[in-house]
Amino acid sequence: MALDIQSSTSSVALALDARPVTHRIGLVALATDHTTETDFARILQGHDVGVYVNRIGFENPTTHESLLKTGPLLTDAAAEILPGEALDVLVYGCTAASVVLGNDRVAEHMNSAKPGTPCVTPSSAAFDAFEALGVKKVSVLTPYTQDVTDSLVTYFSQHGLDVVNAVCFGLSDDRDMARVSMDSIIEGGVAACDPDADALFISCTAVRAAPCVAQLEARLGKPVVTSNQAMVWRCMRHLGVTSNYPAGGMLFSK
């Protein structure tokens, strides 16, 4: 039965906030990514930070060629995150692509859509994390094939790091990388970390390494930096947001 009711305009004076949330992060993720959004949500829980995600196509296997193909997709992907509105930080959530493309090139692609916005990648965040922790020498664990791992080692070395050793799991499908068990990550990290290294770096945003940091640091007695942990930490520092997040390890004390 139809009701004889007419709507009316509220008599309350309407006020609009400048933003629905205080801080805005724009995240470009691979279409196949299972992990990055979960890690952002876990670490940023309780903070007034919105993470707005767009995904780009990615075809496995993970090779230099497939990673390079993501570069031209970044501009449109960034433009489609809150179109016409400013973001506080732009993030490209792929470690291997950031070293194959180079962080400067990633920033060029993304700033074509959002000029002047700070850009963060897992590798650029890792460099900042190493500096904050006073790390000069690193052991590296990756889920990748050896050739992609070698590219990461070369890129790190070109940026002033002493890579003591690098170990890989030999996977070429990033969906499998997301399924690597946490026990495998922890035991693999302990086995990979050379006594001469100042820290362990675990690469790949697909790998569920961020929740393993505290346990690994307890085993190793030295800092552990992972792609997603470093990436979220760097975004928080850009935003001026600090957090006592013990699960994030030594890095979150910096």
Buried (B, 14 or more C-beta within 10 A) or exposed (E): EEEEEEEEEEEEEEEEEEEEEBBBBBBBBBEBBBBBBBBBEBBBEEBEBBBBBBBBEBEBEBBEEBBEBBBEBBBBBBBEBBEEEEBBBBBBBBBBBBBBBBBEBBBBBBBEBBEEBBBBBBBBBBBBBBEBBEBBBBBBBBBBBEEBBBBBBEBBEEBEBEBBBBBBBEBBBBEBBBBBEEEBBBEBBBEBBBEEBBBBBBBBBBBBBBBBBBBBBEBBEBBBBBBBBBBBBBBBBBBEBEBEBEBBBBBBEB
